[in-house]
Amino acid sequence: MPFFILSLIVQAALVIHILKTGRNTLWIWVVVLLPGAGSIAYFVLEVIPELLGSRTARRASRSVEQIINPNKSINAAAQDYALSDTVENSLNLAEECLSKGMYAEAKRLYEKALSGVHEDDPDIMFCLAKAEFSLSNFSESKRILVRLIEKNPDYKNQEAHLLFARNVEALGEVSQALEEYKVLAGYYSGAEAKYRYAALLREQGQTEKANALLVEIVQHSKMAGKHFRSLNKEWITLAKKELGS
């Protein structure tokens, strides 16, 4: 049987499978418009995970879904919010907006959620501070974080601490920023805080101290696991670049 005819049969079978199993119809276009490659992608990322129940394969499938239909999650969150204006749905939509760079929309939703029993919710306040920071409203972001701690003195969140340090730095309060980064460098689980501390030290002419921190980042990355290197790839790469290695 000629390969072309066989390819058409396979494509037709996969299209039927897509329709019968209720999968995203965008897969039809992938299979039809990318003969061979599209069929293989669908089989590997949709059919095999279904058969094997592989967690890794499911993650790969979600990644491809993001490429094929990048607005799926935010559209679903918006639909849920439209159907039921609950705090949970509001927060889900706000998170999606934040991830899509829709910072003003995220800010509005987080502000709306900060009411009633959630008025002083530290996680919502932190997310609102992130939205304000992304809008370059550094003073407001810092004010929210200060209030967060005032209302929730036992709240521990290294990302909130890092955001506070970045706000302070953005506002030109160098001495305090150095102090915050110094504390963060001692306990922050990733490499970002240490890198930002080193970068600010370099700006202040403290090159030797900065380089020592950069060397720490690179050396630790060599001993750390693959997961750490993957999560901190950006900061490790920047540290190596700064050191010229």
DRENPA-3360 file (N, C-alpha, C; in nm, 2 decimals, always signed):
BEGIN
1 = MPFFILSL = +0.08/-0.12/+0.00/+0.00/+0.00/+0.00/+0.09/+0.12/+0.00 ~ +0.06/+0.22/-0.09/+0.15/+0.34/-0.10/+0.14/+0.42/+0.03 ~ +0.26/+0.48/+0.07/+0.27/+0.55/+0.19/+0.16/+0.66/+0.20 ~ +0.14/+0.73/+0.09/+0.04/+0.84/+0.10/-0.10/+0.79/+0.14 ~ -0.14/+0.68/+0.08/-0.27/+0.63/+0.12/-0.28/+0.58/+0.26 ~ -0.17/+0.52/+0.31/-0.16/+0.47/+0.45/-0.17/+0.59/+0.54 ~ -0.10/+0.70/+0.50/-0.10/+0.82/+0.58/-0.24/+0.88/+0.60 ~ -0.31/+0.88/+0.49/-0.45/+0.93/+0.49/-0.54/+0.84/+0.58;
9 = IVQAALVI = -0.52/+0.71/+0.58/-0.60/+0.62/+0.66/-0.57/+0.65/+0.81 ~ -0.44/+0.67/+0.84/-0.40/+0.69/+0.98/-0.46/+0.83/+1.02 ~ -0.45/+0.93/+0.94/-0.51/+1.06/+0.97/-0.66/+1.05/+1.00 ~ -0.73/+0.98/+0.91/-0.87/+0.96/+0.93/-0.91/+0.89/+1.06 ~ -0.83/+0.79/+1.09/-0.85/+0.71/+1.21/-0.83/+0.80/+1.34 ~ -0.73/+0.88/+1.33/-0.70/+0.97/+1.44/-0.80/+1.08/+1.46 ~ -0.85/+1.13/+1.35/-0.96/+1.24/+1.35/-1.08/+1.18/+1.41 ~ -1.12/+1.05/+1.38/-1.23/+0.99/+1.44/-1.21/+0.97/+1.59;
17 = HILKTGRN = -1.09/+0.93/+1.62/-1.05/+0.91/+1.77/-1.07/+1.05/+1.84 ~ -1.02/+1.15/+1.78/-1.03/+1.29/+1.85/-1.18/+1.32/+1.87 ~ -1.26/+1.30/+1.77/-1.40/+1.34/+1.78/-1.47/+1.25/+1.88 ~ -1.44/+1.12/+1.88/-1.51/+1.02/+1.97/-1.48/+1.04/+2.11 ~ -1.35/+1.08/+2.14/-1.30/+1.09/+2.28/-1.32/+1.23/+2.33 ~ -1.37/+1.32/+2.25/-1.40/+1.46/+2.30/-1.28/+1.54/+2.32 ~ -1.17/+1.51/+2.25/-1.05/+1.59/+2.27/-1.06/+1.73/+2.20 ~ -0.97/+1.81/+2.23/-0.96/+1.95/+2.17/-0.96/+1.93/+2.02;
25 = TLWIWVVV = -1.06/+2.00/+1.95/-1.07/+1.98/+1.81/-0.95/+2.05/+1.73 ~ -0.87/+2.13/+1.80/-0.75/+2.18/+1.74/-0.65/+2.07/+1.70 ~ -0.66/+1.96/+1.77/-0.58/+1.84/+1.73/-0.61/+1.80/+1.59 ~ -0.73/+1.82/+1.54/-0.77/+1.78/+1.41/-0.68/+1.85/+1.31 ~ -0.67/+1.98/+1.33/-0.58/+2.07/+1.24/-0.44/+2.02/+1.24 ~ -0.39/+1.99/+1.36/-0.25/+1.94/+1.38/-0.23/+1.82/+1.30 ~ -0.32/+1.72/+1.31/-0.31/+1.59/+1.24/-0.32/+1.61/+1.09 ~ -0.41/+1.69/+1.05/-0.44/+1.71/+0.90/-0.33/+1.79/+0.84;
33 = LLPGAGSI = -0.29/+1.90/+0.90/-0.20/+2.00/+0.84/-0.05/+1.96/+0.85 ~ -0.03/+1.87/+0.95/+0.11/+1.82/+0.97/+0.11/+1.67/+0.95 ~ +0.10/+1.62/+0.83/+0.10/+1.48/+0.80/+0.22/+1.41/+0.86 ~ +0.20/+1.30/+0.93/+0.32/+1.23/+0.98/+0.35/+1.29/+1.12 ~ +0.41/+1.41/+1.12/+0.45/+1.47/+1.25/+0.33/+1.50/+1.34 ~ +0.22/+1.54/+1.28/+0.10/+1.57/+1.36/+0.04/+1.44/+1.42 ~ +0.04/+1.34/+1.34/-0.01/+1.21/+1.38/+0.07/+1.15/+1.50 ~ +0.20/+1.16/+1.48/+0.29/+1.11/+1.58/+0.28/+1.19/+1.71;
41 = AYFVLEVI = +0.27/+1.32/+1.70/+0.25/+1.40/+1.82/+0.12/+1.37/+1.89 ~ +0.01/+1.35/+1.82/-0.11/+1.32/+1.88/-0.11/+1.18/+1.95 ~ -0.05/+1.08/+1.88/-0.04/+0.95/+1.93/+0.04/+0.95/+2.06 ~ +0.16/+1.02/+2.06/+0.25/+1.02/+2.17/+0.20/+1.09/+2.29 ~ +0.13/+1.21/+2.26/+0.09/+1.29/+2.37/-0.05/+1.27/+2.42 ~ -0.13/+1.20/+2.34/-0.27/+1.18/+2.38/-0.31/+1.04/+2.40 ~ -0.27/+0.95/+2.30/-0.31/+0.81/+2.30/-0.23/+0.73/+2.40 ~ -0.10/+0.75/+2.40/-0.01/+0.67/+2.49/-0.03/+0.71/+2.64;
49 = PELLGSRT = -0.04/+0.84/+2.67/-0.07/+0.87/+2.81/-0.20/+0.81/+2.86 ~ -0.30/+0.80/+2.77/-0.43/+0.74/+2.81/-0.41/+0.59/+2.83 ~ -0.33/+0.53/+2.76/-0.31/+0.38/+2.77/-0.22/+0.35/+2.89 ~ -0.12/+0.43/+2.92/-0.02/+0.40/+3.02/-0.05/+0.48/+3.15 ~ -0.12/+0.59/+3.14/-0.14/+0.67/+3.26/-0.01/+0.73/+3.31 ~ +0.08/+0.76/+3.22/+0.21/+0.81/+3.26/+0.20/+0.96/+3.31 ~ +0.26/+0.99/+3.43/+0.26/+1.13/+3.48/+0.34/+1.22/+3.39 ~ +0.46/+1.16/+3.34/+0.55/+1.24/+3.26/+0.48/+1.27/+3.13;
57 = ARRASRSV = +0.41/+1.17/+3.07/+0.35/+1.19/+2.94/+0.23/+1.29/+2.96 ~ +0.16/+1.29/+3.07/+0.05/+1.38/+3.09/+0.11/+1.52/+3.10 ~ +0.22/+1.54/+3.16/+0.28/+1.67/+3.17/+0.32/+1.72/+3.03 ~ +0.38/+1.63/+2.95/+0.41/+1.67/+2.82/+0.29/+1.71/+2.74 ~ +0.18/+1.63/+2.76/+0.06/+1.66/+2.69/+0.01/+1.80/+2.73 ~ +0.01/+1.84/+2.85/-0.03/+1.97/+2.90/+0.06/+2.08/+2.84 ~ +0.19/+2.05/+2.82/+0.27/+2.15/+2.76/+0.24/+2.18/+2.61 ~ +0.21/+2.07/+2.54/+0.17/+2.08/+2.40/+0.03/+2.15/+2.39;
65 = EQIINPNK = -0.06/+2.12/+2.49/-0.19/+2.19/+2.49/-0.17/+2.34/+2.51 ~ -0.07/+2.38/+2.59/-0.05/+2.52/+2.61/+0.00/+2.59/+2.48 ~ +0.07/+2.51/+2.40/+0.12/+2.57/+2.27/+0.00/+2.58/+2.17 ~ -0.08/+2.47/+2.17/-0.19/+2.47/+2.07/-0.30/+2.56/+2.11 ~ -0.33/+2.56/+2.24/-0.44/+2.65/+2.29/-0.40/+2.72/+2.41 ~ -0.31/+2.82/+2.40/-0.25/+2.89/+2.52/-0.36/+2.97/+2.60 ~ -0.47/+2.99/+2.55/-0.57/+3.07/+2.63/-0.68/+2.98/+2.69 ~ -0.66/+2.85/+2.69/-0.76/+2.76/+2.74/-0.79/+2.78/+2.89;
73 = SINAAAQD = -0.68/+2.79/+2.97/-0.70/+2.80/+3.11/-0.76/+2.93/+3.15 ~ -0.72/+3.04/+3.09/-0.78/+3.17/+3.13/-0.92/+3.18/+3.08 ~ -0.95/+3.12/+2.96/-1.09/+3.12/+2.92/-1.18/+3.04/+3.01 ~ -1.13/+2.93/+3.06/-1.21/+2.85/+3.15/-1.23/+2.92/+3.28 ~ -1.12/+2.99/+3.33/-1.14/+3.06/+3.46/-1.23/+3.18/+3.44 ~ -1.23/+3.25/+3.33/-1.32/+3.36/+3.30/-1.47/+3.31/+3.29 ~ -1.49/+3.19/+3.24/-1.62/+3.14/+3.23/-1.67/+3.10/+3.37 ~ -1.59/+3.04/+3.45/-1.63/+3.00/+3.58/-1.66/+3.13/+3.66;
81 = YALSDTVE = -1.58/+3.23/+3.65/-1.61/+3.36/+3.72/-1.74/+3.42/+3.67 ~ -1.77/+3.41/+3.54/-1.89/+3.47/+3.49/-2.01/+3.40/+3.54 ~ -2.00/+3.27/+3.56/-2.11/+3.18/+3.60/-2.13/+3.20/+3.75 ~ -2.02/+3.21/+3.83/-2.03/+3.23/+3.97/-1.92/+3.32/+4.03 ~ -1.96/+3.43/+4.07/-1.87/+3.53/+4.12/-1.83/+3.51/+4.27 ~ -1.76/+3.39/+4.29/-1.71/+3.36/+4.42/-1.57/+3.40/+4.44 ~ -1.52/+3.40/+4.56/-1.38/+3.44/+4.59/-1.28/+3.34/+4.52 ~ -1.32/+3.22/+4.53/-1.23/+3.12/+4.47/-1.22/+3.14/+4.32;
89 = NSLNLAEE = -1.33/+3.16/+4.25/-1.33/+3.18/+4.10/-1.26/+3.31/+4.07 ~ -1.28/+3.41/+4.15/-1.21/+3.54/+4.13/-1.06/+3.53/+4.14 ~ -1.01/+3.45/+4.24/-0.87/+3.43/+4.26/-0.81/+3.35/+4.15 ~ -0.88/+3.25/+4.10/-0.84/+3.16/+3.99/-0.82/+3.25/+3.87 ~ -0.91/+3.34/+3.84/-0.91/+3.42/+3.72/-0.79/+3.52/+3.74 ~ -0.78/+3.58/+3.86/-0.67/+3.67/+3.89/-0.53/+3.61/+3.86 ~ -0.52/+3.49/+3.91/-0.39/+3.42/+3.89/-0.36/+3.40/+3.74 ~ -0.46/+3.36/+3.66/-0.45/+3.34/+3.52/-0.41/+3.48/+3.45;
97 = CLSKGMYA = -0.48/+3.58/+3.50/-0.45/+3.72/+3.44/-0.30/+3.76/+3.47 ~ -0.26/+3.73/+3.59/-0.12/+3.76/+3.63/-0.02/+3.68/+3.55 ~ -0.05/+3.56/+3.52/+0.04/+3.48/+3.44/+0.04/+3.52/+3.29 ~ -0.06/+3.58/+3.25/-0.07/+3.63/+3.11/-0.03/+3.77/+3.09 ~ +0.02/+3.84/+3.20/+0.07/+3.97/+3.19/-0.05/+4.08/+3.19 ~ -0.17/+4.03/+3.23/-0.28/+4.12/+3.24/-0.29/+4.18/+3.39 ~ -0.19/+4.26/+3.42/-0.17/+4.30/+3.56/-0.28/+4.39/+3.62 ~ -0.33/+4.48/+3.54/-0.44/+4.57/+3.58/-0.56/+4.49/+3.62;
105 = EAKRLYEK = -0.59/+4.39/+3.53/-0.71/+4.30/+3.56/-0.69/+4.22/+3.68 ~ -0.57/+4.17/+3.70/-0.54/+4.09/+3.82/-0.55/+4.17/+3.94 ~ -0.50/+4.29/+3.94/-0.50/+4.39/+4.05/-0.65/+4.41/+4.09 ~ -0.74/+4.44/+3.99/-0.88/+4.46/+4.02/-0.94/+4.34/+4.09 ~ -0.91/+4.22/+4.05/-0.97/+4.10/+4.10/-0.92/+4.07/+4.24 ~ -0.79/+4.10/+4.26/-0.73/+4.07/+4.40/-0.79/+4.18/+4.50 ~ -0.80/+4.30/+4.45/-0.86/+4.40/+4.54/-1.00/+4.37/+4.58 ~ -1.08/+4.32/+4.49/-1.22/+4.28/+4.51/-1.22/+4.16/+4.61;
113 = ALSGVHED = -1.13/+4.07/+4.60/-1.12/+3.95/+4.69/-1.09/+3.99/+4.83 ~ -1.02/+4.10/+4.85/-0.98/+4.14/+4.98/-1.09/+4.21/+5.06 ~ -1.19/+4.13/+5.09/-1.30/+4.19/+5.16/-1.36/+4.08/+5.25 ~ -1.44/+4.13/+5.35/-1.51/+4.03/+5.44/-1.40/+3.95/+5.52 ~ -1.42/+3.82/+5.53/-1.33/+3.74/+5.61/-1.19/+3.73/+5.54 ~ -1.18/+3.77/+5.42/-1.05/+3.77/+5.35/-0.98/+3.90/+5.34 ~ -1.03/+4.00/+5.42/-0.98/+4.13/+5.42/-0.83/+4.14/+5.44 ~ -0.78/+4.05/+5.53/-0.64/+4.05/+5.57/-0.57/+3.92/+5.53;
121 = DPDIMFCL = -0.62/+3.85/+5.43/-0.57/+3.73/+5.39/-0.43/+3.75/+5.33 ~ -0.32/+3.69/+5.39/-0.18/+3.72/+5.35/-0.15/+3.68/+5.21 ~ -0.21/+3.56/+5.17/-0.18/+3.51/+5.03/-0.24/+3.60/+4.93 ~ -0.36/+3.65/+4.95/-0.42/+3.74/+4.86/-0.35/+3.88/+4.85 ~ -0.31/+3.92/+4.97/-0.23/+4.05/+4.98/-0.10/+4.04/+4.91 ~ -0.03/+3.92/+4.92/+0.09/+3.90/+4.85/+0.07/+3.91/+4.70 ~ -0.03/+3.84/+4.65/-0.06/+3.84/+4.51/-0.09/+3.98/+4.46 ~ -0.17/+4.06/+4.54/-0.20/+4.20/+4.50/-0.07/+4.28/+4.49;
129 = AKAEFSLS = +0.02/+4.25/+4.59/+0.15/+4.32/+4.58/+0.23/+4.29/+4.46 ~ +0.22/+4.16/+4.41/+0.29/+4.12/+4.29/+0.23/+4.19/+4.17 ~ +0.10/+4.21/+4.17/+0.03/+4.28/+4.06/+0.08/+4.42/+4.06 ~ +0.08/+4.49/+4.17/+0.13/+4.63/+4.18/+0.27/+4.64/+4.14 ~ +0.35/+4.55/+4.18/+0.50/+4.55/+4.14/+0.51/+4.54/+3.99 ~ +0.43/+4.45/+3.93/+0.43/+4.43/+3.78/+0.38/+4.56/+3.71 ~ +0.31/+4.64/+3.77/+0.26/+4.76/+3.72/+0.35/+4.88/+3.75 ~ +0.47/+4.85/+3.81/+0.57/+4.94/+3.85/+0.52/+5.04/+3.96;
137 = NFSESKRI = +0.42/+4.99/+4.04/+0.37/+5.07/+4.15/+0.44/+5.02/+4.27 ~ +0.57/+5.06/+4.28/+0.66/+5.00/+4.38/+0.62/+5.05/+4.53 ~ +0.59/+5.17/+4.54/+0.55/+5.22/+4.67/+0.43/+5.15/+4.72 ~ +0.33/+5.13/+4.64/+0.20/+5.07/+4.68/+0.23/+4.92/+4.71 ~ +0.31/+4.86/+4.63/+0.34/+4.72/+4.65/+0.41/+4.70/+4.79 ~ +0.51/+4.79/+4.82/+0.58/+4.79/+4.94/+0.48/+4.81/+5.06 ~ +0.39/+4.91/+5.04/+0.29/+4.94/+5.15/+0.20/+4.82/+5.18 ~ +0.16/+4.75/+5.07/+0.08/+4.63/+5.09/+0.16/+4.52/+5.17;
145 = LVRLIEKN = +0.28/+4.50/+5.14/+0.36/+4.40/+5.21/+0.39/+4.44/+5.35 ~ +0.41/+4.56/+5.38/+0.42/+4.61/+5.52/+0.30/+4.58/+5.60 ~ +0.18/+4.61/+5.54/+0.05/+4.59/+5.60/+0.03/+4.44/+5.62 ~ +0.07/+4.36/+5.52/+0.06/+4.21/+5.53/+0.12/+4.16/+5.66 ~ +0.24/+4.21/+5.69/+0.32/+4.16/+5.80/+0.25/+4.22/+5.93 ~ +0.21/+4.34/+5.93/+0.14/+4.40/+6.04/+0.02/+4.32/+6.08 ~ -0.06/+4.27/+5.98/-0.18/+4.20/+6.01/-0.16/+4.05/+6.03 ~ -0.04/+4.00/+5.98/-0.01/+3.86/+5.98/+0.13/+3.84/+6.03;
153 = PDYKNQEA = +0.17/+3.87/+6.15/+0.31/+3.87/+6.19/+0.38/+3.74/+6.19 ~ +0.30/+3.63/+6.18/+0.36/+3.49/+6.18/+0.37/+3.44/+6.03 ~ +0.34/+3.52/+5.94/+0.34/+3.48/+5.80/+0.48/+3.46/+5.75 ~ +0.51/+3.35/+5.69/+0.65/+3.32/+5.64/+0.63/+3.29/+5.49 ~ +0.70/+3.37/+5.41/+0.69/+3.34/+5.26/+0.82/+3.41/+5.20 ~ +0.91/+3.32/+5.16/+1.04/+3.38/+5.11/+1.02/+3.46/+4.98 ~ +0.91/+3.43/+4.90/+0.89/+3.50/+4.78/+0.83/+3.64/+4.81 ~ +0.76/+3.65/+4.92/+0.71/+3.78/+4.96/+0.82/+3.87/+5.01;
161 = HLLFARNV = +0.92/+3.81/+5.08/+1.03/+3.88/+5.13/+1.12/+3.93/+5.02 ~ +1.14/+3.84/+4.91/+1.21/+3.88/+4.80/+1.14/+4.00/+4.72 ~ +1.01/+3.99/+4.71/+0.94/+4.10/+4.65/+0.96/+4.23/+4.72 ~ +0.96/+4.22/+4.86/+0.98/+4.34/+4.94/+1.11/+4.40/+4.91 ~ +1.22/+4.32/+4.90/+1.35/+4.36/+4.88/+1.36/+4.43/+4.74 ~ +1.29/+4.37/+4.64/+1.30/+4.42/+4.51/+1.22/+4.56/+4.50 ~ +1.12/+4.57/+4.58/+1.05/+4.70/+4.58/+1.14/+4.81/+4.64 ~ +1.20/+4.77/+4.75/+1.29/+4.87/+4.82/+1.41/+4.91/+4.73;
169 = EALGEVSQ = +1.46/+4.81/+4.65/+1.57/+4.84/+4.56/+1.51/+4.94/+4.45 ~ +1.40/+4.90/+4.39/+1.34/+4.98/+4.29/+1.31/+5.13/+4.33 ~ +1.28/+5.15/+4.46/+1.26/+5.28/+4.52/+1.39/+5.35/+4.55 ~ +1.50/+5.29/+4.52/+1.63/+5.36/+4.55/+1.68/+5.36/+4.69 ~ +1.61/+5.27/+4.77/+1.65/+5.26/+4.91/+1.76/+5.16/+4.93 ~ +1.88/+5.19/+4.88/+1.99/+5.09/+4.86/+2.03/+5.02/+4.99 ~ +2.05/+5.10/+5.10/+2.10/+5.04/+5.22/+2.00/+4.93/+5.27 ~ +1.87/+4.97/+5.27/+1.78/+4.87/+5.32/+1.77/+4.75/+5.22;
177 = ALEEYKVL = +1.78/+4.77/+5.09/+1.78/+4.67/+5.00/+1.89/+4.57/+5.02 ~ +2.01/+4.62/+5.05/+2.13/+4.54/+5.07/+2.10/+4.45/+5.20 ~ +2.04/+4.51/+5.30/+2.02/+4.44/+5.42/+1.92/+4.32/+5.40 ~ +1.81/+4.35/+5.32/+1.71/+4.25/+5.29/+1.77/+4.14/+5.21 ~ +1.85/+4.18/+5.11/+1.91/+4.07/+5.02/+2.01/+3.99/+5.10 ~ +2.08/+4.05/+5.19/+2.17/+3.98/+5.27/+2.10/+3.87/+5.36 ~ +1.99/+3.91/+5.42/+1.91/+3.81/+5.50/+1.86/+3.70/+5.40 ~ +1.80/+3.74/+5.29/+1.75/+3.64/+5.20/+1.85/+3.55/+5.15;
185 = AGYYSGAE = +1.97/+3.60/+5.12/+2.08/+3.51/+5.07/+2.11/+3.40/+5.16 ~ +2.08/+3.42/+5.29/+2.11/+3.32/+5.39/+2.01/+3.20/+5.40 ~ +1.89/+3.23/+5.35/+1.79/+3.12/+5.36/+1.71/+3.09/+5.24 ~ +1.71/+3.18/+5.14/+1.63/+3.16/+5.02/+1.67/+3.03/+4.95 ~ +1.57/+2.95/+4.91/+1.60/+2.82/+4.86/+1.65/+2.82/+4.72 ~ +1.63/+2.92/+4.64/+1.68/+2.93/+4.51/+1.80/+3.02/+4.49 ~ +1.84/+3.04/+4.37/+1.96/+3.13/+4.35/+1.93/+3.27/+4.32 ~ +1.80/+3.31/+4.30/+1.76/+3.44/+4.26/+1.80/+3.55/+4.36;
193 = AKYRYAAL = +1.77/+3.52/+4.49/+1.80/+3.62/+4.59/+1.95/+3.65/+4.60 ~ +2.03/+3.55/+4.59/+2.18/+3.56/+4.60/+2.23/+3.64/+4.48 ~ +2.17/+3.61/+4.36/+2.22/+3.68/+4.24/+2.18/+3.82/+4.25 ~ +2.06/+3.86/+4.29/+2.01/+4.00/+4.30/+2.10/+4.07/+4.40 ~ +2.14/+4.00/+4.51/+2.22/+4.06/+4.61/+2.36/+4.10/+4.55 ~ +2.41/+4.00/+4.47/+2.54/+4.02/+4.41/+2.54/+4.13/+4.31 ~ +2.43/+4.14/+4.23/+2.41/+4.24/+4.13/+2.41/+4.38/+4.19 ~ +2.34/+4.39/+4.31/+2.33/+4.52/+4.37/+2.47/+4.56/+4.44;
201 = LREQGQTE = +2.54/+4.46/+4.49/+2.67/+4.49/+4.55/+2.77/+4.54/+4.44 ~ +2.76/+4.48/+4.32/+2.84/+4.52/+4.21/+2.81/+4.67/+4.17 ~ +2.68/+4.70/+4.17/+2.64/+4.84/+4.14/+2.70/+4.94/+4.24 ~ +2.72/+4.89/+4.36/+2.78/+4.98/+4.47/+2.93/+4.97/+4.47 ~ +2.99/+4.90/+4.38/+3.14/+4.89/+4.37/+3.20/+4.79/+4.46 ~ +3.11/+4.70/+4.52/+3.16/+4.60/+4.61/+3.18/+4.47/+4.53 ~ +3.27/+4.48/+4.43/+3.29/+4.37/+4.33/+3.34/+4.24/+4.39 ~ +3.43/+4.25/+4.49/+3.49/+4.12/+4.54/+3.38/+4.04/+4.62;
209 = KANALLVE = +3.30/+4.11/+4.70/+3.19/+4.05/+4.77/+3.09/+3.99/+4.68 ~ +3.06/+4.07/+4.57/+2.96/+4.02/+4.47/+3.01/+3.90/+4.40 ~ +3.14/+3.90/+4.36/+3.19/+3.78/+4.29/+3.19/+3.66/+4.38 ~ +3.21/+3.67/+4.51/+3.21/+3.56/+4.60/+3.07/+3.49/+4.60 ~ +2.97/+3.58/+4.59/+2.83/+3.52/+4.59/+2.81/+3.45/+4.46 ~ +2.85/+3.51/+4.35/+2.83/+3.45/+4.22/+2.90/+3.32/+4.21 ~ +3.02/+3.31/+4.27/+3.10/+3.18/+4.27/+3.02/+3.08/+4.35 ~ +2.96/+3.12/+4.46/+2.87/+3.03/+4.54/+2.76/+2.97/+4.46;
217 = IVQHSKMA = +2.70/+3.06/+4.38/+2.58/+3.01/+4.30/+2.63/+2.91/+4.20 ~ +2.74/+2.93/+4.13/+2.79/+2.84/+4.03/+2.83/+2.71/+4.09 ~ +2.91/+2.72/+4.20/+2.95/+2.60/+4.27/+2.84/+2.51/+4.32 ~ +2.74/+2.58/+4.38/+2.62/+2.51/+4.44/+2.55/+2.44/+4.32 ~ +2.54/+2.50/+4.21/+2.47/+2.44/+4.10/+2.53/+2.31/+4.05 ~ +2.66/+2.31/+4.06/+2.73/+2.19/+4.02/+2.71/+2.07/+4.11 ~ +2.68/+2.10/+4.24/+2.66/+1.99/+4.34/+2.51/+1.96/+4.35 ~ +2.43/+2.06/+4.32/+2.28/+2.04/+4.33/+2.23/+1.95/+4.22;
225 = GKHFRSLN = +2.11/+1.90/+4.25/+2.04/+1.81/+4.15/+1.99/+1.88/+4.03 ~ +1.95/+1.80/+3.93/+1.90/+1.85/+3.80/+1.78/+1.94/+3.82 ~ +1.70/+1.91/+3.92/+1.58/+1.99/+3.94/+1.61/+2.13/+3.98 ~ +1.71/+2.14/+4.07/+1.75/+2.28/+4.11/+1.81/+2.36/+4.00 ~ +1.89/+2.29/+3.92/+1.95/+2.36/+3.80/+1.85/+2.40/+3.70 ~ +1.75/+2.32/+3.68/+1.64/+2.35/+3.59/+1.56/+2.47/+3.64 ~ +1.52/+2.48/+3.77/+1.45/+2.59/+3.83/+1.52/+2.72/+3.83 ~ +1.66/+2.71/+3.84/+1.74/+2.83/+3.86/+1.83/+2.85/+3.74;
233 = KEWITLAK = +1.79/+2.80/+3.63/+1.88/+2.81/+3.51/+1.91/+2.96/+3.47 ~ +1.81/+3.05/+3.48/+1.83/+3.19/+3.45/+1.94/+3.25/+3.54 ~ +1.93/+3.23/+3.67/+2.03/+3.29/+3.76/+2.17/+3.23/+3.76 ~ +2.17/+3.10/+3.73/+2.30/+3.03/+3.72/+2.37/+3.08/+3.59 ~ +2.30/+3.09/+3.48/+2.35/+3.14/+3.36/+2.40/+3.28/+3.37 ~ +2.33/+3.37/+3.44/+2.37/+3.51/+3.46/+2.49/+3.51/+3.55 ~ +2.50/+3.43/+3.65/+2.61/+3.43/+3.74/+2.74/+3.39/+3.66 ~ +2.73/+3.29/+3.58/+2.84/+3.25/+3.50/+2.89/+3.36/+3.40;
241 = KELGS = +2.79/+3.42/+3.34/+2.82/+3.53/+3.25/+2.89/+3.65/+3.32 ~ +2.85/+3.68/+3.44/+2.91/+3.79/+3.52/+3.06/+3.75/+3.55 ~ +3.08/+3.62/+3.58/+3.21/+3.58/+3.61/+3.30/+3.55/+3.49 ~ +3.24/+3.55/+3.38/+3.31/+3.53/+3.25/+3.35/+3.38/+3.23 ~ +3.26/+3.30/+3.29/+3.29/+3.15/+3.28/+3.19/+3.08/+3.19;
% end
